[in-house]
Amino acid sequence: MVFFSICGAGETMLCPELPELTHGLLKQGHFVNITTNGTITKTIDSIILNTSSEERSRLQIAFSFHYLELIRLNLLDRFFNNVAKI
């Protein structure tokens, strides 16, 4: 087993291959950490809803909290809804 930390240059959850990559690593028994700004609900749902409880035990999602940017873009509620989902 290996620990993979996935963090993009920009928003990690915008990478269209991320759900497939994450699921593949988890199915192979690896641990996966994904760092996100917490605003891309569709990708978060795709990753969370398609993983077993055993795979989720090896998945960590780290949220970077950019308060002023979330306020400016009116995304604060979305951020906290996604945090609660995780």
Residue pairs with C-beta under 8 A, 6 or more apart in sequence:
1 29
1 30
1 31
2 30
2 31
3 30
3 31
3 32
3 33
4 25
4 30
4 31
4 32
4 33
5 33
5 35
6 12
6 18
6 21
6 22
6 32
6 33
6 34
6 35
7 34
7 35
8 14
8 15
11 36
11 37
11 39
11 40
12 18
12 34
12 35
12 36
13 34
13 36
13 37
13 39
13 40
13 43
13 44
14 40
14 43
15 21
18 34
18 43
18 47
19 43
19 46
19 47
19 50
22 32
22 34
22 47
22 51
22 59
23 47
23 50
23 51
23 55
25 32
26 32
26 51
26 55
26 58
26 59
27 55
29 58
30 58
31 58
31 59
31 60
32 58
32 59
32 60
33 59
33 60
33 61
33 62
34 47
34 59
34 60
34 61
34 62
35 62
35 63
35 64
36 44
36 61
36 62
36 63
36 64
37 63
37 64
37 66
37 69
37 79
38 44
38 63
38 64
38 65
38 78
38 79
38 82
38 83
39 70
39 73
39 75
39 78
39 79
39 82
41 78
41 81
41 82
44 61
44 82
44 85
44 86
45 85
47 59
47 61
48 56
48 85
48 86
51 59
61 86
63 79
63 82
63 83
63 86
65 79
67 76
69 75
70 76
70 79
